[in-house]
Amino acid sequence: MVNSSHEAMHRIFQEDPGIFTRTFRTLGIPFPETVEVSVLTTDLTETQPLERRLDTLLRVETADGRPYLLAVESQGRKDPAKPSSWTYYLAHLHAKYGIDPVLLVVCQDESTARWAARPIRIGPPEWPSLTVRPLALGPHNVPAVTDPSVAALDVPLAAFSAITHGKNPNAAAILEALATALKTVDEETAIIFSELTELGLGNTPAAQIWRDLMAIDLSFFRSESSQRLRAEGKAEGKAEAVVQVLEQRGITVTDSVRARINGCADADTLARWLARALAAERAEELFVDA
């Protein structure tokens, strides 16, 4: 029994769904003629836990007092399932935090970046109910930084340029500019961005070029302890990089976690932890396979 104006306002569409098309036809929005209608459950609660994870989520404070959420996704190829996931992410973030979200998709090839940048429209073509507009970065719109002096002005951007252009035939020049720029920053920053660059280049030929550059040019690790660190496989430097990445992302690093990271001397394990530190929500997630 309908017992409120609120209920009547929506129940009338159950009684005669054709009201929808007839009403909007008079407003100049011609939805196709209704043939059949099924009433579905209105309970949108997830009955089974569904794990959804962004690659990186940042809250950005602005000078005009309007913060926003920056959701960053790293996309290596076109994936038909991603648009629906990205739509869910943004709707969920807005509902959870009450802050406007922005989706950034970073890619290493132009084709994937242009695919990711296409607006995602949900709803019938007569009236899309939701439109998601990702921002996408790739080799076609990220500048290739080949000038060491330019790279030195913004080392993080130069590192991002190197990773984005990892498949570029001119990758060697970009990497050489970054290697030179790393000499101008402090030791800890140099270690972090040299490791992130190597991780970002993955299995591309540019990765070997970068490893060769780092093996030859050790002068920017100025202190004796730093040179000893490199000779011993950079284990301590990698451990410090893991901790710093976690802390810079606002992740709490307990004394026990810090001790475990600093106590690890295996370079491969530390490299795996560093990669996980870029997306982990809790520091303990680094050790998930232990």
Helices and strands as residue ranges (DSSP letters): H 5-15, H 18-26, E 56-60, E 68-74, H 82-97, E 101-106, H 110-116, E 120-122, E 130-132, E 135-137, H 148-153, H 155-164, H 171-181, G 182-184, H 187-201, H 205-216, H 224-231, H 235-248, H 255-262, H 267-277, G 283-287
